[in-house]
Amino acid sequence: MKILYKVKDIKTAIAELKAQNKTIGFVPTMGALHKGHYALFQKAKQNVNVVVGSIFVNPTQFNNADDLRKYPRNIEQDIAFIQDVCDIVFCPTIDEIYPMPPTDIYDFGQIDKVMEGKYRQGHFNGVAQVLKRLFEITTPDKVFFGKKDYQQAVIVKKLINMYAFPIQLVLVDTVREDNGLAFSSRNMLLSEDKREKAAFIYKTMLEAKALKTELSPKEIEQWIVKQFLQQSFLQLEYASIVDAETLMPFTHFNETKKSVLCIAAYIDNVRLIDNLEL
């Protein structure tokens, strides 16, 4: 596995591979890798000739400086974790990614204004800034993202279309701990006890899904709020049932449109997100 730090070096390496007609798969990460990330690399390994991963904590997508400061980092451990499923790891500095402070502003319509976009203003603009830059550097044939960050996946699809990148987006199912908690880099910030208690999020989503035959989306959202109010250790930020493509509020269930339940909640000041396709 090659470890590269400079934009010019990875561009050269990928150009050489493409000259050999190798297909390139790209998995962008912010490090603190876990089994969910590993599943992305595994999927890439099955679909392309060469797997490229990046480890870069992107400052422009954090709207909370304290959140950026606390974000877990252990690059040596990360590299060791993916060495059997990744061929090239790109570990750039901030100056390599942003030689000039980024000023790009993206118009995603309404899909970046709801849920995460509402509570983390500027977050998706920062995500788009770094991904556009990384896509231009790595020029992949396929990119691999997890469904756990569902809204982000919709944004990535929009970004690819906006710039007509010749890239196929591949989404990978959420990987969960034994208790149902979605794997997340932020789980590292939780004690074992709090990890167990955080499993309440997934449990509640499953119960909510079972209610779709008797309650409307709005009634299910209200039911979820009540469940969280009974848990002193969890603070619900939002629970939204939205159209799986447009992310707009879902008013009633039907057979022709897919919906997804998205949740964000805090436990011990650690913010967790999850979702379930309904």
N, C-alpha and C positions, 0 to 999 in steps of 0.2 A: 504494500500500500504506500503510495506517495503522499507526502504532506507538503503542501505548497502554501506560500504566504503572500506572494506577489501576484497582482493581476496579470502582468506580462507573462509570468511563468505558467499560470494555468491556461491562459489563452494559447500559448505555444503548445502545451501538452495536448489540449483538446484538438487543435488544428492538425496535429500529427495523427491523432486517432481517427479523425474524420477523413483524413487522406487515405486511411486504410479501410474506409467504409464501415467503421465501427459506429454503432448506435450509442448515444449518450443518455443516461438517465440521471436526473438531478434531484437531490433531497436537501433542501435548505433547512438548517436548524439554528437554534440559538444555544446549542449545547445543553448541559444537564440532561444527557440522553438517558432514555428508559426504554422499556419493552415496546412502547408505542412507536418510538422512533425506529427501533430495530425492525419492527414489522414493515415500516416504509422502505428501509434498505433491502429487506428480504424480497419485497414485492418488486423493487427495482431490479434486483439481481436476476429475477425470473423473467424480466421483460426486455432487458437491454444487454449490450455487450460490455459496456463500461459504466460503473456506478460512481458518480461524483457527489460528494456531500460537502456541505459548508457548515462551519461553526462560527457564528458571528452574532454577538448580542447587539442588536440594532437599537441605538439610542433614540432614533426618531419615532419609534412606535410606542414609547413609554410616555404617558401623560402624567406620570407620578415619579418624581425623581427618587423617592425613597424605594419605590418598587424596583426601579432600575438598579439601585445600589444593592438591594437585597437579593437580586436574581442570582441563583446558584451557578457557580462556575468551577469546572474542574476539567480542563481541556485534555490533560494526559489520560485521565480515566475515560473520558468520552472517546478518544481515539482508540484506546485498547478495546472498548466495548464493541466497536463496529469494524474492527480490523478484518474480520472474515467475510463481511458483506459489502465492503466499500473498497473501491480501487484508488480513488484520489480524494483526499480531504483538503479543502480550501479553508485556511484559517487566517483571514485578512485582519489588518488593523482598521481602525475607523478611518484613518487617512487614506488607506488603499481603496476603501469603498467610496468614501466621500472626500476626494481631493479638494473639493470646494463644498461649502455648506449647501446641502440640498434645498432647493426652493420649489420643486415641482408640486403643483396642486392638481389633484385628480377629481374628476366629476364622475362619481359612480351612481348618480341619481339618488334614489332613496335607500339603496341597500346598505349604505354605510352610515345611515342616520339613525337606525333603530338598534335596539339591544346593546351590543358592545359599542357601537358607534355613538349611542346616546350617552352612555356612562363613561366612555373613554374617548373623549373628543380628540380628534387628530390621530388616533391610533391607526386606523386603516390607511390614512394618507402616508404614514410612516412605513407601514407594511408594504404599500405599493412602491414607495421610493426604493426600498432595499431590494424588493423582488425584481423590479424592472432592471435595476443595475445588475443584479446577479444573473438574470436571464440573458442579458446582453453579454456578460462576461463568459458564461459557461455554454451558451448556445445549445441547450439540450434538445433532444428529440421528445423526451417525456419528462414530466415533473411529477413528484409523488407527495401528496398531502393527506393528512388524516382527517377523517370525518368529525373527530372530536371538536375541532375548531370549525364548525359548520359554516358560520357566517364568513369566516376567512376564506374557506374553499369557494364560496360563491363569488367573493371579491376577486380571487385569483382567476377564476374563469372569465370574469368581466375584463380584467386587466389583459389577459392573453388575447381576448377578442378585440379590445380597444386598439392594441398595437399590432394586431395581425401577426403575433409571434407564431412561427411554425412549430408549435409545441402541443403535445397531447397531455391533458391533465388527467392523472390517475388518482382516484380517491380510495383510501384504504380504511376499512372498518375500525372503529374505536377499540383499543385493547384495554381490558379492565383487570384490576386486581381481583383476587379470589372473592372479595366481598362485594364486587360490583363497581367500586370506585374507579373512575377512568384514570389511567396512567397520565400523569402530568409532572412536568419539572417542578412545579410548585408543591407537589406532595412531599418533596424532600424537606420542606420547611415545617412539616407537621409531625407531631409525636405519634407513636403507634396508636395511642388511645384516640387521638383526634382523627387519624386515618380511618379507624373503625367507625367512628361516629359520622364521618363524612360520607360513608356508604349510604346514609339516609337519602342523599340526593338521587342516586340511581333507583333505590327502592321506591321512592315517591314517584319518579317518572314512570316506572313500570305500573304502579297502581293507577296513575293518571291515564295511561294508555288503555287500561281495562275499562275506564269510565266513558270512553268515546261513544259507546252505543247508547248511553242514557243521558249524557250531558253535552251541552254545547261547548265549543272551545273556550268561550269567556267564562262559563261556569266551571270548567276544569281549572282554568287559571286561578279563579277565586278559591277553589278547593285547595289548590297547592299552597296558596298564601296562608290559609288556615293551618295546614299541616306544619308549615315552617314556624308559624307563630308559637306552636306548642314545643318547639325545640330551642332552648335557651342558648345552646352552643353554636347554632347556625343562624346567620342573618341573610335572608333572601334579598337579593338586589332586584332581580326580575324573573318572571316565569312567563314566557311568551309562546303561544302556538301560532306559527306563521306558515305562509305558503312556502314550500320547499324551494321554489325557484326565485320568487320575487321578494321573499322575506317580509311581505306585508301581512298584517293581521288576518288570521283565518277566521271567517265568521261562522261557517258551518261545514261539517264534514260531508264529503261526497266521494263518489267512486272515481271521478275524473282527475282530481287534483291531489297531489301529495302534500302532507303537512309535516312539520317538525316541531317538537317541543324543545325550546332552548331555555336553559337556566343558568343564572350566575348567583353565587352565594359566598359569604365569608365565613370562615371558621378560624379562630385565633388570628384575625387580621390577614389571613391568607385567602386570596380570591380564587375560587374554583369555578370552572364552567363545564357544562355538559349538555348533551342533547340526545333526543331519541326520535327517530322517524316514526310517525304515527300512521 
